[in-house]
Amino acid sequence: MKNFSNYTDYDRKENLHFESKAVHGALGTEPLTGAVSMPIFQAVTYRHPALGESTGFAYSRLENPTRQELERTMAILEGGIKAFAFSSGQAANMAVFSLLNPGDHVLLSDDIYGGTFRIIGDVFGKYGIEHTYVEMDDLDAVKAAIKPNTKMFFVETPTNPMMKVADIQALSEIAKSVGALMVVDNTFLTPYFQNPLKLGADIVTHSSTKYLGGHNDTLSGIVVVKDNEEIAEKIHIHIKSHGSQLAPMDCWLLLRGIKTLPVRMDRHNENAKKVAEWLRTQPKVKKVYYVGFEDHKDYATTIKQTRGFGGMISFTVDSFETVQKILRNVDMIMFAESLGGTETLITYPTTQTHEDTPKDVKEKLGITDRFLRMSVGIENVEDIIADLDRAMNS
């Protein structure tokens, strides 16, 4: 692990457990000074020793030491050959969909984040990319939706916000059988709880704004490529050409957040289970969507491929008036968009995260005017429940 001479040699730390990898990253320390925290290299350009000689850095749109450390760290944690840090989760997904060519067809989870819905429909649709939404937890439906020009499966698991779980290994095998790429959005569970690349996926994406950063203080996105150098090079060309790479300060914030990822995810997981169980006892709550329930229809898949359930819960209440009451009265819990931070957030998907999803599609999925999504934070769980109880029942 020790390196006091250059930025080239780093250790993938195969002999360490996940928690240690998260703390120590790739280089872990700045090699020339020994700084324990990788510095924020707020530099645009880099001086060359002489013609034909380089320090390995030339221009920060191409490479930056802080971003390099983040990208190498994420490649280590997800088990890929190369990672790329983007200015947002949307920018990361844009790069992935850019792997498609006009006339190609992509299958997507039917219950998918509204921003992804917008990207594939409004942006890539006009470039001749075809798409079909399908219940990815129904393998027969997936097989039936495949076309001769299907080149990508884009899967959220668990999905946002209906908490459906797809069998990554089974879907990867189907994708490979038809020559399609398997892409998994791993935002909700992170590599601490779920490793899609080890289950057969080709690419993992993250809105690292969420759990990886963990503190609601940076917009960012991550793409990790499993083992295909050609795909990695295409993503590299995309990020270099589009200028959508993550700035040094944000890279540093992510590196800092990742150091505590295992500790935070354990608390999110513990708290969410207790909140979900409490919600089921409430007369005004008609249905709770949580992957940790043993009677969840995809529970067997969850147990097979993950090490935790995460911190996300969705639930339907008895009336729109109850929704209004909860969102008006929560105090410690914050009515705000996003998820995955230390604070507990509650969101109204129909007009927030899924605003651009057509109303008929939302209602078919169950995203109605009585539907709420909660990102359970790391506060004391008794305080979370007490605040929700007061907001809903008093």
C-alpha positions as CSV (number, residue, x, y, z in Angstrom):
1,M,0.0,0.0,0.0
2,K,2.9,2.4,0.6
3,N,3.9,4.6,-2.3
4,F,6.1,7.6,-1.8
5,S,7.1,8.3,-5.3
6,N,4.4,8.5,-8.0
7,Y,0.7,8.5,-9.0
8,T,1.0,5.5,-11.3
9,D,1.4,2.6,-8.9
10,Y,-1.5,1.8,-6.7
11,D,-2.8,-1.2,-4.9
12,R,-6.3,-2.7,-5.6
13,K,-6.1,-4.1,-2.0
14,E,-7.6,-7.5,-2.9
15,N,-6.5,-8.8,0.5
16,L,-8.6,-6.3,2.4
17,H,-12.2,-6.3,3.3
18,F,-14.7,-3.8,1.9
19,E,-14.6,-1.5,4.9
20,S,-10.8,-1.2,4.7
21,K,-10.9,-0.6,0.9
22,A,-13.4,2.2,1.4
23,V,-11.2,3.9,4.0
24,H,-7.9,3.6,2.1
25,G,-9.0,3.9,-1.5
26,A,-6.5,3.4,-4.3
27,L,-3.4,5.4,-3.4
28,G,-5.0,6.3,-0.1
29,T,-2.5,9.0,0.6
30,E,-0.8,11.7,-1.6
31,P,2.4,9.9,-2.6
32,L,4.8,12.9,-2.7
33,T,3.9,14.5,0.6
34,G,2.3,11.6,2.4
35,A,-0.8,13.7,3.1
36,V,-3.4,11.3,4.6
37,S,-6.3,13.1,2.9
38,M,-5.9,13.2,-0.8
39,P,-5.6,17.0,-1.6
40,I,-8.0,18.9,-3.8
41,F,-6.0,19.6,-6.9
42,Q,-7.7,22.8,-7.9
43,A,-5.5,23.1,-11.0
44,V,-6.5,23.4,-14.7
45,T,-3.2,22.8,-16.4
46,Y,0.1,21.0,-15.5
47,R,3.7,21.9,-16.2
48,H,5.7,19.5,-18.4
49,P,9.3,18.8,-17.6
50,A,10.4,18.9,-21.2
51,L,9.2,18.1,-24.8
52,G,8.0,14.5,-24.9
53,E,8.0,14.2,-21.1
54,S,5.0,14.3,-18.8
55,T,4.1,14.0,-15.1
56,G,1.1,12.0,-16.2
57,F,-1.2,15.0,-16.1
58,A,-1.8,17.7,-18.7
59,Y,-5.2,19.3,-18.4
60,S,-7.9,18.7,-15.8
61,R,-10.6,17.9,-18.3
62,L,-8.5,14.9,-19.2
63,E,-7.1,13.9,-15.8
64,N,-6.8,15.3,-12.3
65,P,-5.1,13.6,-9.3
66,T,-8.2,14.0,-7.0
67,R,-10.6,12.7,-9.6
68,Q,-8.2,9.9,-10.5
69,E,-8.1,8.7,-6.9
70,L,-11.9,8.7,-6.8
71,E,-12.3,6.8,-10.0
72,R,-9.7,4.2,-9.0
73,T,-11.4,3.8,-5.6
74,M,-14.8,3.2,-7.2
75,A,-13.3,0.7,-9.7
76,I,-11.8,-1.2,-6.7
77,L,-15.1,-1.1,-4.7
78,E,-17.3,-2.2,-7.6
79,G,-14.8,-4.7,-9.0
80,G,-14.3,-3.1,-12.4
81,I,-11.3,-2.2,-14.6
82,K,-12.1,1.5,-14.9
83,A,-14.5,4.0,-13.3
84,F,-15.4,7.5,-14.4
85,A,-16.7,10.4,-12.3
86,F,-19.3,12.7,-13.8
87,S,-20.9,16.0,-12.8
88,S,-24.2,14.2,-12.0
89,G,-26.0,10.9,-12.1
90,Q,-27.8,12.2,-15.2
91,A,-24.5,12.9,-16.9
92,A,-23.3,9.4,-16.1
93,N,-26.4,7.8,-17.6
94,M,-26.0,10.0,-20.7
95,A,-22.6,8.6,-21.2
96,V,-23.9,5.0,-20.9
97,F,-26.8,5.6,-23.4
98,S,-24.3,7.2,-25.8
99,L,-22.9,3.7,-26.3
100,L,-26.0,3.0,-28.4
101,N,-26.3,3.7,-32.1
102,P,-29.3,4.9,-34.1
103,G,-31.6,2.0,-34.6
104,D,-30.6,0.2,-31.5
105,H,-33.2,-0.9,-28.9
106,V,-32.8,-0.7,-25.1
107,L,-34.9,-2.5,-22.5
108,L,-35.5,-0.5,-19.2
109,S,-37.1,-1.2,-15.9
110,D,-40.7,-0.1,-16.1
111,D,-40.5,1.6,-12.7
112,I,-37.5,3.8,-13.3
113,Y,-36.3,7.2,-12.0
114,G,-38.1,10.0,-13.8
115,G,-34.8,11.6,-15.0
116,T,-33.8,8.4,-16.8
117,F,-37.3,8.2,-18.3
118,R,-36.7,11.7,-19.7
119,I,-33.2,11.0,-21.0
120,I,-34.2,7.9,-23.0
121,G,-37.4,9.3,-24.3
122,D,-36.9,13.0,-24.9
123,V,-33.1,13.0,-25.7
124,F,-32.1,9.7,-27.2
125,G,-35.5,9.0,-28.8
126,K,-35.0,11.8,-31.3
127,Y,-31.6,10.2,-32.3
128,G,-33.3,6.9,-33.3
129,I,-32.8,4.9,-30.2
130,E,-35.8,2.6,-29.5
131,H,-36.8,1.7,-26.0
132,T,-39.3,-0.6,-24.2
133,Y,-40.2,-0.5,-20.5
134,V,-40.6,-3.9,-18.9
135,E,-41.0,-5.5,-15.5
136,M,-37.4,-6.7,-15.0
137,D,-38.5,-9.0,-12.2
138,D,-40.6,-11.0,-14.7
139,L,-38.0,-12.9,-16.8
140,D,-40.7,-14.1,-19.3
141,A,-41.8,-10.5,-19.9
142,V,-38.2,-9.5,-20.5
143,K,-37.6,-12.3,-23.0
144,A,-40.8,-11.4,-24.8
145,A,-39.7,-7.8,-25.1
146,I,-36.4,-8.5,-26.7
147,K,-36.1,-7.5,-30.4
148,P,-33.4,-8.3,-33.0
149,N,-31.9,-4.9,-32.4
150,T,-31.9,-5.0,-28.6
151,K,-28.4,-3.9,-27.5
152,M,-28.8,-2.9,-23.9
153,F,-30.7,-3.8,-20.7
154,F,-30.8,-0.9,-18.3
155,V,-31.9,-2.1,-14.9
156,E,-32.7,-0.4,-11.6
157,T,-32.7,-2.8,-8.6
158,P,-34.3,-2.0,-6.3
159,T,-36.4,0.3,-8.5
160,N,-37.2,3.9,-7.7
161,P,-39.7,4.3,-6.1
162,M,-41.7,1.0,-6.2
163,M,-38.9,-1.1,-4.7
164,K,-39.0,-4.0,-7.3
165,V,-36.0,-6.3,-7.3
166,A,-34.6,-7.8,-10.5
167,D,-32.4,-10.9,-10.7
168,I,-29.1,-9.5,-11.9
169,Q,-27.5,-12.8,-12.7
170,A,-30.4,-14.2,-14.6
171,L,-30.9,-10.9,-16.6
172,S,-27.2,-10.8,-17.4
173,E,-27.3,-14.3,-18.8
174,I,-30.3,-13.3,-21.0
175,A,-28.6,-10.1,-22.1
176,K,-25.4,-12.0,-23.1
177,S,-27.4,-14.6,-25.0
178,V,-28.7,-11.8,-27.4
179,G,-25.4,-9.8,-27.5
180,A,-26.8,-7.0,-25.3
181,L,-25.0,-5.0,-22.6
182,M,-26.3,-5.4,-19.1
183,V,-26.3,-2.1,-17.1
184,V,-27.3,-1.8,-13.5
185,D,-28.1,1.4,-11.6
186,N,-26.6,0.5,-8.1
187,T,-27.5,3.8,-6.5
188,F,-29.9,2.4,-3.8
189,L,-27.7,-0.3,-2.4
190,T,-24.1,0.8,-3.3
191,P,-21.2,-1.7,-3.7
192,Y,-21.4,-2.3,0.1
193,F,-24.6,-4.2,-0.2
194,Q,-24.7,-5.3,-3.9
195,N,-22.1,-6.0,-6.5
196,P,-23.7,-6.2,-10.0
197,L,-20.4,-6.7,-11.9
198,K,-19.7,-9.9,-9.9
199,L,-23.2,-11.1,-10.8
200,G,-22.6,-10.7,-14.6
201,A,-23.4,-7.0,-15.3
202,D,-21.1,-5.2,-17.8
203,I,-21.6,-1.7,-16.4
204,V,-22.6,-0.1,-13.1
205,T,-23.9,3.4,-12.7
206,H,-24.5,5.5,-9.6
207,S,-26.1,8.8,-8.8
208,S,-23.2,9.3,-6.3
209,T,-25.0,12.4,-5.1
210,K,-26.9,9.9,-2.9
211,Y,-25.3,7.2,-0.6
212,L,-21.8,7.3,-1.9
213,G,-21.5,11.0,-1.1
214,G,-23.9,10.6,1.8
215,H,-24.1,14.2,3.0
216,N,-26.4,16.0,0.5
217,D,-23.5,18.3,-0.4
218,T,-22.4,17.3,-3.9
219,L,-23.9,16.4,-7.3
220,S,-22.1,13.6,-8.9
221,G,-22.4,10.4,-11.0
222,I,-20.2,7.3,-11.4
223,V,-19.9,4.8,-14.2
224,V,-17.8,1.6,-13.6
225,V,-16.9,-0.8,-16.5
226,K,-16.4,-4.5,-15.6
227,D,-13.7,-5.8,-18.0
228,N,-14.3,-4.5,-21.5
229,E,-11.5,-2.1,-22.5
230,E,-13.3,-1.0,-25.7
231,I,-16.4,0.1,-23.7
232,A,-14.1,1.9,-21.2
233,E,-12.4,3.8,-24.0
234,K,-15.8,4.9,-25.4
235,I,-16.8,6.2,-22.0
236,H,-13.4,7.9,-21.8
237,I,-13.9,9.6,-25.1
238,H,-17.4,10.7,-24.1
239,I,-16.4,12.3,-20.9
240,K,-13.3,13.9,-22.5
241,S,-15.4,15.3,-25.4
242,H,-18.5,16.4,-23.5
243,G,-16.6,17.9,-20.6
244,S,-19.0,16.3,-18.1
245,Q,-16.3,15.2,-15.6
246,L,-16.6,15.9,-11.9
247,A,-14.7,18.9,-10.4
248,P,-11.9,18.3,-7.9
249,M,-13.7,19.7,-4.9
250,D,-16.7,17.4,-5.5
251,C,-14.3,14.4,-6.0
252,W,-12.8,15.1,-2.6
253,L,-16.2,15.3,-1.0
254,L,-17.1,11.9,-2.5
255,L,-13.8,10.4,-1.4
256,R,-14.5,11.6,2.1
257,G,-18.1,10.3,2.0
258,I,-17.0,6.9,0.8
259,K,-14.7,6.4,3.8
260,T,-17.8,6.2,6.1
261,L,-20.0,4.4,3.5
262,P,-20.1,1.0,5.4
263,V,-20.9,2.6,8.7
264,R,-23.6,4.7,7.3
265,M,-25.2,2.0,5.2
266,D,-25.4,-0.3,8.2
267,R,-27.3,2.4,10.1
268,H,-29.6,3.3,7.1
269,N,-30.3,-0.5,6.9
270,E,-31.1,-0.9,10.6
271,N,-33.3,2.2,10.8
272,A,-35.2,1.6,7.6
273,K,-36.3,-1.9,8.8
274,K,-37.7,-0.5,12.0
275,V,-39.5,2.4,10.3
276,A,-41.0,0.1,7.7
277,E,-42.3,-2.3,10.3
278,W,-43.8,0.6,12.3
279,L,-45.5,2.0,9.1
280,R,-47.2,-1.3,8.7
281,T,-48.9,-0.9,12.0
282,Q,-50.5,2.4,11.1
283,P,-54.2,2.6,10.1
284,K,-53.6,5.4,7.7
285,V,-50.9,3.5,5.8
286,K,-52.4,1.2,3.3
287,K,-49.3,-0.3,1.8
288,V,-45.6,-0.3,2.5
289,Y,-43.0,-1.0,-0.2
290,Y,-39.8,-2.3,1.4
291,V,-37.5,-5.0,0.0
292,G,-36.6,-6.2,3.5
293,F,-40.1,-7.7,4.2
294,E,-40.1,-11.5,4.0
295,D,-43.4,-11.3,2.1
296,H,-42.0,-8.9,-0.6
297,K,-42.5,-10.8,-3.8
298,D,-38.9,-10.5,-4.7
299,Y,-37.5,-11.3,-1.3
300,A,-35.8,-14.5,-2.4
301,T,-33.9,-12.6,-5.1
302,T,-32.9,-9.9,-2.6
303,I,-31.5,-12.5,-0.2
304,K,-29.6,-14.2,-3.0
305,Q,-27.8,-11.2,-4.4
306,T,-27.5,-8.6,-1.7
307,R,-26.1,-8.2,1.8
308,G,-28.6,-5.6,3.0
309,F,-31.9,-4.0,2.2
310,G,-30.8,-0.3,2.2
311,G,-32.5,2.7,3.5
312,M,-35.4,3.3,1.1
313,I,-39.1,2.9,1.8
314,S,-42.2,3.9,-0.2
315,F,-45.8,3.8,1.2
316,T,-49.3,4.7,0.2
317,V,-51.7,6.4,2.6
318,D,-55.4,6.6,2.9
319,S,-55.9,10.0,1.3
320,F,-54.4,13.0,-0.4
321,E,-55.3,14.9,2.7
322,T,-53.0,12.6,4.8
323,V,-50.2,13.2,2.3
324,Q,-50.6,17.0,2.8
325,K,-50.7,16.6,6.5
326,I,-47.5,14.6,6.7
327,L,-45.6,16.9,4.4
328,R,-46.8,20.0,6.2
329,N,-46.1,18.7,9.7
330,V,-42.8,16.8,9.5
331,D,-40.2,18.6,11.6
332,M,-36.9,16.7,12.0
333,I,-37.8,14.7,8.9
334,M,-37.4,17.0,5.9
335,F,-39.8,17.3,2.9
336,A,-37.2,17.5,0.2
337,E,-36.1,15.7,-3.0
338,S,-33.1,13.4,-3.3
339,L,-32.1,10.5,-1.0
340,G,-29.2,8.7,0.6
341,G,-27.9,11.4,3.0
342,T,-27.5,11.4,6.7
343,E,-30.8,13.2,7.1
344,T,-34.2,11.5,6.8
345,L,-36.0,12.9,3.7
346,I,-39.5,12.4,2.5
347,T,-40.5,13.0,-1.1
348,Y,-43.7,13.2,-3.1
349,P,-42.7,11.3,-6.3
350,T,-45.7,12.2,-8.5
351,T,-44.7,15.9,-8.7
352,Q,-41.0,15.6,-7.8
353,T,-38.8,12.6,-8.9
354,H,-41.4,11.4,-11.4
355,E,-42.8,14.7,-12.6
356,D,-42.0,14.0,-16.2
357,T,-43.4,10.4,-16.2
358,P,-46.9,10.4,-17.9
359,K,-49.8,10.3,-15.5
360,D,-51.2,7.0,-16.9
361,V,-47.8,5.3,-16.5
362,K,-47.5,6.6,-12.9
363,E,-50.9,5.4,-11.9
364,K,-50.4,2.0,-13.5
365,L,-47.2,1.6,-11.4
366,G,-48.9,2.9,-8.2
367,I,-47.3,6.3,-8.1
368,T,-50.6,8.1,-7.1
369,D,-51.4,11.3,-5.2
370,R,-51.4,9.2,-2.1
371,F,-47.9,7.8,-2.5
372,L,-44.8,8.9,-0.6
373,R,-41.1,7.9,-0.7
374,M,-38.8,8.1,2.3
375,S,-35.0,8.0,2.5
376,V,-34.4,6.9,6.1
377,G,-31.4,8.7,7.6
378,I,-29.0,7.8,10.4
379,E,-30.7,9.8,13.2
380,N,-31.9,7.9,16.2
381,V,-34.7,5.7,14.9
382,E,-37.0,6.6,17.8
383,D,-36.9,10.2,16.8
384,I,-37.7,9.4,13.2
385,I,-40.7,7.3,14.1
386,A,-41.9,9.9,16.7
387,D,-41.7,12.7,14.1
388,L,-43.6,10.7,11.5
389,D,-46.2,9.6,14.1
390,R,-46.8,13.2,15.2
391,A,-47.0,14.5,11.6
392,M,-49.4,11.8,10.5
393,N,-51.6,11.2,13.5
394,S,-51.7,14.2,15.7
